[in-house]
Amino acid sequence: MTVALVLHRANGAPVSTSFRRAAFGKDDPFTRHREIAWEGPDAMAVGRTSFIGELEVASFPHVETLVVVEGELTLTAAGAAPLVLGPHTGAVIGCGTSLHIQASSRVQMSFCAAACDKPTRSGVARLRADADFKPSRSLPPEVLFGPAPECRSDNVFTEDAARFTSGTWDSTSYHRIVRPHRSNEFMHLVAGSVRFAAPDGSVLSLATGDTFFVPLGASIGWESHERVAKFYATQTPQA
């Protein structure tokens, strides 16, 4: 069985992933709304959040990537224009950001959060499907069935203290062997579909609008037959 954790299905289908209601740290602004699906040893968590109302946060306590899957959320960092997020749009909130959070009706979000004791960047960055893509590294031939894909990325936010990077990535179609995943990676598909294979031969199919997570070291394969684009947040292992 594949070890990818499905956090949200765009078609409204229930997910088999288990969630537990818990805060991410003692100063979590979403304490009453957070549901955690996975929490790792390097102070990182993924899951879902629902929220309605307003919050004033003097200093956001961690770095967090949010993807709205239902409703509308407004994030206003000090000195910046309001950022309005509708369904299947996202943003990254830097640790230490002074922030106003507002939702006039209930909003549902998927999230990936990471602790950072000594933050290097604050503010809010939007994740964009129409990203400023630049060519990025493809895959080595020894892990591929067929030709190498053309990959592009737009890294919009990096927090060195948490080894955390978030942005948008896309690729032409490709088929990759089952191998250990090289980072903790949160993903939300904004275009295309993917089939993830597990060592036992089982396959998990994911489509545009779905949100999921693959932990570091999980053995998983990839198969796509069209352009795929995703919002992502990754945490690399400590050296």
Beta strands, then each sheet from edge to edge (+ up, - down):
strand 1: 5-8
strand 2: 20-21
strand 3: 34-40
strand 4: 44-57
strand 5: 63-70
strand 6: 73-77
strand 7: 83-85
strand 8: 89-93
strand 9: 99-114
strand 10: 124-127
strand 11: 134-136
strand 12: 151-159
strand 13: 164-171
strand 14: 174-180
strand 15: 184-191
strand 16: 194-197
strand 17: 203-206
strand 18: 211-214
strand 19: 219-224
strand 20: 228-235
sheet 1: 1+ 18- 15+ 20- 13+ 12- 11+
sheet 2: 2+ 3- 4+ 9- 5+ 8- 10+
sheet 3: 2+ 3- 4+ 9- 6+ 7-
sheet 4: 14+ 19- 16+ 17-
end
